[in-house]
Structures are given as C-alpha cells and as structure tokens.
Amino acid sequence: MLKGDLANQLLAILFVAADPVTPRQLQGIFPDLDESSIERELDRVMETFNGLQEAIEIRRVAGGYRMSSRPDRHEAIREYLKSKPSAKLSQAALETLAVVAYKQPVTLPEIMEIRAVKGSSTIKTLLEKRLIEIRGRKKVVGRPILYGTTQEFLIHFGLNELSELPSLEEFEELLAAESSG
C-alpha cells in the first residue's frame, strides 16, 4: 500500500492532472524537496500503484508522469463511452506522421518525396491535432518550413521520448510479420 503523506499527495495530483506532471512542476508545490527526490518518490509511487491493480497505471510520458487506463482496458472503455476514438487518423496522416517522427526536422517537399504522393492536406490535419509543429525554416533556396513532432504526439502515442519509437528495422519486421499473419 501507498504510505506517507507525500506519496498520497503526489497520487492525488496525478489523478487530477490533464497533462503529464514533471518533477520540476512539483518542486513549486514541494519547495523543500529537490527534483531528484521528487522523481525518486514519483518512481516509487508509480511502481507501488501499478502493482496494486490492473485497470489504471502511472506511466512516464512526454517527460512527465501521467495516470491513465491500461491499454488492455481501452476496448471496454470505448464500449462504455459508445464513441469512436476521437483522434483517429487516416492512412495518409499516419504515413505523414511517421515520416515526420523519423526524419524530423523535415520539409513538406521531403515528406512528399518519401511518401511518393503530392498534397499537403495531411500536414494541416496534423497541425490542427497538434501532433506536429513548425520548427523553423530550412536554410536553402525557398526556405521551406521544417516540421517536427510535439509533446502532444508523445502523449497521444504513450511515449516518454522519441527514442522509444521502434527502429526502422524493427518497424519493417513488424510490418512483415503483420502482412504474413
């Protein structure tokens, strides 16, 4: 069981937080503790809480900590809510997002060359959903806009950092296994 006032305060904050909570944010609430102490306590709370039940978990996401339902419970939740996933993306949007995630910062002409498709409507969709953002302009003729993924991308896909994306080799193996199965 979770013991101690700090552990329970952290758990309460994670429960009400809409976005991942970072140790730095919590240091403003607990000024007597340094970030590393808060992070150690968050890790302890996460480990203890995640071991207590199998419906909700605390995860490291986008550089912070977040409480959410476990992925294996999503179908039951979706059925309960009687709704389709709100952030459903088209195949074109997923392909474009994958190119941006793996090649960022990347320009629209580079994306179109990799996908072998013309058109930029998927970029607009991904910008509206805040999964990608403008990262500046490339220092070449025409100065095309550079795109990269956002913190919302990490949150949406349950990643703590981009290094958790499968390597391109792993991705190809997954696709090969899926098409042969």
N, C-alpha and C positions, 0 to 999 in steps of 0.2 A: 504494500500500500504506500501511497504517497504520504510522507510525513514532513512536517515542517511548514511554517507559515510562508516562507519564500517559495517553496515548490508549489503550494496551492495558489499563491498569488500569480505566479507565472502561468499556471494551468488556466486560471480564470481569464487572464489577459489573452492567451492563445485562443480560448473559446470564443471571445467576442471580437477578435481582430479579423477584419475583412482581408487584409493583406499580410504577407509574411512579416513576422516581427524579428527585428535584428537585435543582437546584444547591445549595440550602440544606442538604439531607441530605448531599451530597457534601462540603460545606465542613467538616463534622465529621470527615471522613476525611482531607481535604487542607487542614488549617488554614492553611497558608502561602499559599493561593490565595483570592481573594475570589470571591463568587458570579458576578460578571460574567465573570471569567476562566474559571471552570469552565463557565459557559454557552457562552462562545465555543468552548472546547475540545470540549464536547459537540456543538455545531453542526458543527464541523469533522469530528469522528468520524462523526457521522450522515451528512454529505454524502459523505465518503470511503467509508464502509462501504456505503451504499446504492448507490454507483456500482460496487462490486466484483462484485456478483452480483444475481440476480433472484428469490431464494427467500425471503430474510428481510430485514426492514427495521427501521431505528430510526425511530420517529416521536415527535413531541411529542403527548402525550396527557394530559389532565387536569392540566395544569400541570407535567408532568414529561416524562421520556424513557423510552421503552419499546421493547424489542426484540420483534418478533412476525413471524409468517409474513405474506407479502404476500397481500392479498385474492384475487388470481387463483390462489393455490395452495390455497385452502380446500377446494375440492371433492376434490382428491387427498388431502388430509389427512383429511377426513371419511371418504372411502372406506377409507383405511388404518385408521383407528380403528374403522370399522364401527359408527359410532354416529350418532344424530341430534344436531343441535345441542342442547346441554343447556339453553340459555336461550331456547328457542322460546316465543314469546308468542302468545296468542290475538289475534284481530282486536280484540276489546273491550279487551284490555290495551294493545295498540298505540295504539288511539284515545285511551284514557285517558292514556297516557304522552305522547302528542303534545300533548294539551290542557295537561297539567301543564308540559311543556317550554316551550311557547309563552306560557302565561298566568301562570306562577308569580310569586309565591306565589298559590295558588288553593285554594278550599274545595271540599268534596265537592258541595254544592248547585250551585256554579258549574259544576263538571265535568259534573254530570248535566244541567244546563240546556243546556250547549253540545252535549253528545252526544245530547240528547233521549232519554235512557234512564235508568231508575231502577235502583238497585242499587249496592252498594259492594264486591262481592267482588273486583273487579279492583284496587281500592286495596290490599286485603290482599295480593294476589299480588305487586303491585309493591313493596310494603313488604318482603315476605319476600325478594324477589330483590334488595333494596337498590338498586333503581333510582330510588325516590323516598324522601323522608324528611319527617317532620313539622317544619315551620318555625315553629311557634308557633300562636297563635290570633288570629283577626281581631277587631278591636275594634268589634263590632256586637252586637246582641241575640243571645243564644245562644252567642256566642263560638265559632264553628265553627273546626275545625282547618284550618290552612294547610299545603299540601303543596308541595314543590319537588323538583327532581331532585338526584341525588347525584353524587359523584365516580365511583361505580361506573357510573352512566348514561353519563358521558363516556367511561370506559374501554370499556364494552360497545359503544358506537357509534363508537369511534375518533375522538373529538373532543378537541381541546385545550381549547376553551371553548365556551360556548353560542352565541357569535356565529357559530360555524361552521355552525350549523343553517341550512338553506335558508330564505330569507324565505318568508312565507306566499304571496306572489305566485309565487315560484319553485316552491313546493310544489304550488300549483294547476296550474301549467304542466306539471310532471312527471306529475301525475295525469291531466291531459287528454291528454298525449302517450301515456301508458300505455294509456288506455281506447280511444284511436283506433287504436293499433297492434296 
